[in-house]
């Protein structure tokens, strides 16, 4: 039997065994990489060796592949929560920053004209602070969603579009995440002074003659924008996992994806 390095064998075995046993339509990129690696390492004889290895001690099981994919998603989601759930995680990030609700933008324009823009700037900062405070609750929801993934879920995600995992999380988590974030956002809006800031903005605005009445649901706005930012970065992490699984670090991922 041909001798090949464990790291190379792991990559080839994971790609070929997983592909042949699950579906003929698994990601073409991984399949092509595996075949290319096999051919460059010695041709059809090595390919036969790998396939014939079956489920020997050195081969990787479907359970290994499923666990590794889940683990990569867990690591990715934890990175996103840590990134956004800190001071300036939302406020200083152009991709996550929460602007004023649409119907308050007219208020900003009006107050800016009379030199009172600092009131709306302060309110906008506090909306972002509320999102930063509420984001950490997403961590456990991601862990729970990943742990309950069936093998069929993993298969569909693995074979699906590049954002399949993100869409899975979004569908499964959004109602629960919104409910979990609601009391935290409500409390945080009060604690960071957003409610007072909002009242001040509206008072200053209404002091100006002939302006229309304006109301905004700050809590819903923060939750909707906060969840959008979370899933935006989850999609980026998913793309990174698909393109380069070795960026994720764990013993199981090293075993499955052949890291040295």
C-alpha positions as CSV (number, residue, x, y, z in Angstrom):
1,X,0.0,0.0,0.0
2,X,1.3,3.4,-0.8
3,X,2.4,5.5,2.1
4,X,1.2,9.1,2.2
5,X,1.4,11.7,5.0
6,X,-1.4,11.9,7.5
7,X,-2.1,15.5,6.7
8,X,-2.4,14.9,3.0
9,X,-4.4,11.7,3.6
10,X,-6.8,13.5,5.9
11,X,-7.6,16.1,3.3
12,X,-8.0,13.5,0.5
13,X,-10.0,11.1,2.6
14,X,-12.3,13.8,4.0
15,X,-13.0,15.1,0.5
16,X,-13.5,11.8,-1.3
17,X,-15.2,9.7,1.4
18,X,-17.5,12.5,2.4
19,X,-18.3,13.3,-1.2
20,X,-18.9,9.7,-2.3
21,X,-21.1,8.8,0.7
22,X,-23.1,11.9,0.9
23,X,-23.7,13.2,-2.6
24,X,-22.3,13.5,-6.1
25,X,-23.1,17.2,-6.1
26,X,-21.0,18.3,-3.1
27,X,-18.9,21.5,-3.6
28,X,-17.0,21.2,-6.9
29,X,-14.1,23.2,-5.5
30,X,-13.3,20.7,-2.7
31,X,-13.8,17.7,-5.0
32,X,-11.4,19.2,-7.6
33,X,-8.8,20.1,-5.0
34,X,-8.9,16.5,-3.7
35,X,-8.6,14.9,-7.1
36,X,-5.8,17.3,-8.1
37,X,-3.9,16.5,-4.8
38,X,-4.3,12.8,-5.5
39,X,-3.0,13.0,-9.0
40,X,-0.1,15.2,-8.1
41,X,0.9,12.8,-5.4
42,X,1.1,9.6,-7.4
43,X,-1.8,9.1,-9.7
44,X,-4.7,6.6,-9.8
45,X,-2.9,4.2,-7.6
46,X,-3.0,6.6,-4.6
47,X,-6.6,7.4,-5.4
48,X,-7.5,3.7,-5.2
49,X,-5.5,3.4,-2.0
50,X,-7.5,6.3,-0.4
51,X,-10.9,5.0,-1.5
52,X,-10.0,1.4,-0.5
53,X,-9.0,2.7,2.9
54,X,-12.7,2.8,3.7
55,X,-13.2,3.4,7.4
56,X,-9.8,2.2,8.6
57,X,-8.1,3.8,11.6
58,X,-6.6,6.5,9.5
59,X,-9.8,7.3,7.6
60,X,-12.2,10.0,8.6
61,X,-15.8,9.2,9.4
62,X,-18.9,11.1,8.4
63,X,-19.4,11.9,12.0
64,X,-15.9,13.5,12.1
65,X,-16.8,15.6,9.1
66,X,-20.2,16.7,10.5
67,X,-18.6,17.6,13.9
68,X,-15.8,19.5,12.2
69,X,-18.3,21.6,10.2
70,X,-20.3,22.3,13.3
71,X,-17.2,23.2,15.2
72,X,-16.1,25.6,12.5
73,X,-19.5,27.3,12.6
74,X,-19.4,27.5,16.4
75,X,-15.9,29.2,16.3
76,X,-17.1,31.6,13.6
77,X,-20.3,32.6,15.4
78,X,-18.3,33.1,18.7
79,X,-16.0,35.5,16.8
80,X,-18.9,37.5,15.5
81,X,-20.5,37.8,18.9
82,X,-17.2,38.8,20.5
83,X,-16.6,41.4,17.8
84,X,-19.9,43.1,18.0
85,X,-20.6,42.6,21.7
86,X,-18.0,45.0,22.9
87,X,-17.6,48.8,23.3
88,X,-17.7,50.3,19.8
89,X,-18.4,46.9,18.3
90,X,-21.4,48.5,16.5
91,X,-20.6,52.2,16.9
92,X,-17.2,52.3,15.3
93,X,-17.9,49.7,12.6
94,X,-19.3,51.2,9.3
95,X,-20.8,47.9,8.4
96,X,-22.6,47.5,11.8
97,X,-23.2,51.0,12.9
98,X,-26.9,51.7,13.7
99,X,-28.1,55.0,12.3
100,X,-31.1,56.9,13.5
101,X,-34.5,55.5,12.5
102,X,-35.6,56.9,9.2
103,X,-38.2,59.1,10.5
104,X,-35.7,60.8,12.9
105,X,-33.4,61.8,10.1
106,X,-35.7,64.7,9.3
107,X,-35.4,65.7,13.0
108,X,-31.6,65.6,12.7
109,X,-31.7,67.9,9.6
110,X,-34.0,70.3,11.4
111,X,-32.0,70.4,14.6
112,X,-28.7,70.7,12.7
113,X,-30.0,73.9,11.1
114,X,-30.4,75.5,14.5
115,X,-27.2,74.2,16.0
116,X,-28.6,71.4,18.1
117,X,-27.1,68.4,16.2
118,X,-25.3,67.2,19.4
119,X,-28.6,65.9,20.8
120,X,-29.2,63.6,17.9
121,X,-25.5,62.5,17.7
122,X,-25.8,61.5,21.4
123,X,-29.0,59.6,20.7
124,X,-27.4,57.7,17.8
125,X,-24.4,56.7,20.0
126,X,-26.7,55.4,22.7
127,X,-28.6,53.2,20.2
128,X,-25.3,51.6,19.3
129,X,-24.4,51.1,22.9
130,X,-27.7,49.3,23.5
131,X,-27.0,46.9,20.6
132,X,-23.5,46.2,21.9
133,X,-25.0,45.3,25.3
134,X,-27.6,43.0,23.9
135,X,-25.4,41.1,21.3
136,X,-23.8,38.6,23.7
137,X,-27.1,36.7,24.2
138,X,-26.7,35.5,20.6
139,X,-23.8,33.3,21.6
140,X,-25.8,30.6,23.4
141,X,-28.5,30.7,20.7
142,X,-25.9,29.9,18.0
143,X,-24.4,27.1,20.1
144,X,-27.9,25.7,20.7
145,X,-28.8,25.9,17.0
146,X,-25.5,24.3,15.9
147,X,-25.8,21.5,18.5
148,X,-29.3,20.5,17.3
149,X,-28.3,20.4,13.6
150,X,-29.1,17.0,12.1
151,X,-26.9,15.2,9.7
152,X,-29.4,16.2,7.0
153,X,-29.0,19.9,8.0
154,X,-25.3,19.7,7.7
155,X,-25.6,18.0,4.3
156,X,-28.0,20.6,3.0
157,X,-25.8,23.4,4.3
158,X,-22.6,21.9,2.9
159,X,-24.1,21.3,-0.5
160,X,-26.1,24.5,-0.6
161,X,-25.3,28.1,-1.6
162,X,-22.4,29.8,0.0
163,X,-24.6,31.5,2.7
164,X,-26.7,28.3,3.5
165,X,-25.5,28.2,7.1
166,X,-26.3,31.9,7.6
167,X,-29.8,31.5,6.2
168,X,-30.3,28.4,8.4
169,X,-29.3,30.5,11.5
170,X,-31.4,33.4,10.4
171,X,-34.5,31.3,9.9
172,X,-34.1,29.3,13.1
173,X,-32.8,32.0,15.4
174,X,-34.5,35.3,14.5
175,X,-37.6,34.9,16.6
176,X,-35.7,33.7,19.7
177,X,-32.9,36.2,19.2
178,X,-35.4,39.1,19.0
179,X,-37.2,37.9,22.2
180,X,-33.9,37.5,24.0
181,X,-32.6,40.9,22.9
182,X,-35.8,42.8,23.7
183,X,-35.5,43.1,27.5
184,X,-31.7,43.8,27.3
185,X,-32.2,46.5,24.7
186,X,-35.1,48.0,26.6
187,X,-33.0,48.1,29.8
188,X,-29.9,49.3,28.0
189,X,-31.7,52.1,26.2
190,X,-32.8,53.3,29.6
191,X,-29.4,52.7,31.4
192,X,-27.3,54.5,28.7
193,X,-29.7,57.4,28.6
194,X,-31.1,56.8,25.2
195,X,-34.7,57.3,26.3
196,X,-33.8,60.6,27.9
197,X,-31.8,61.6,24.9
198,X,-34.7,60.8,22.7
199,X,-37.1,62.8,24.8
200,X,-34.7,65.7,24.6
201,X,-34.4,65.4,20.9
202,X,-38.1,65.4,20.4
203,X,-38.6,68.3,22.8
204,X,-36.0,70.4,21.0
205,X,-37.6,69.5,17.7
206,X,-41.1,70.3,18.8
207,X,-39.9,73.7,20.1
208,X,-39.5,74.6,16.5
209,X,-42.7,76.0,15.0
210,X,-44.8,74.1,12.4
211,X,-42.8,70.8,12.5
212,X,-44.8,67.6,12.0
213,X,-45.2,65.1,14.9
214,X,-42.5,62.4,14.9
215,X,-42.4,59.1,16.8
216,X,-40.0,56.2,16.7
217,X,-39.8,52.7,18.1
218,X,-36.2,52.7,19.3
219,X,-36.1,49.2,20.7
220,X,-37.4,47.6,17.5
221,X,-35.0,49.6,15.5
222,X,-32.0,48.6,17.5
223,X,-33.0,44.9,17.5
224,X,-33.7,44.8,13.8
225,X,-30.4,46.5,12.9
226,X,-28.5,44.6,15.5
227,X,-29.6,41.2,14.1
228,X,-28.9,42.3,10.6
229,X,-25.3,43.1,11.6
230,X,-24.9,39.8,13.4
231,X,-26.0,37.8,10.3
232,X,-23.9,40.0,8.0
233,X,-20.8,39.0,9.8
234,X,-21.9,35.4,10.2
235,X,-22.1,35.3,6.4
236,X,-18.5,36.5,6.2
237,X,-17.4,33.8,8.7
238,X,-19.2,31.1,6.7
239,X,-17.5,32.2,3.5
240,X,-14.1,32.0,5.3
241,X,-14.9,28.5,6.6
242,X,-15.8,27.3,3.1
243,X,-12.8,29.0,1.5
244,X,-10.2,28.1,4.1
245,X,-11.3,25.7,6.9
246,X,-7.8,25.7,8.3
247,X,-8.3,29.3,9.5
248,X,-10.4,27.7,12.3
249,X,-8.2,26.2,15.0
250,X,-9.1,23.0,16.9
251,X,-7.7,19.5,17.1
252,X,-10.7,18.1,15.3
253,X,-10.4,20.6,12.5
254,X,-6.7,19.8,12.1
255,X,-7.6,16.1,11.9
256,X,-10.4,16.6,9.4
257,X,-8.8,19.2,7.2
258,X,-5.2,18.1,7.4
259,X,-3.5,20.9,9.3
260,X,0.0,20.1,10.4
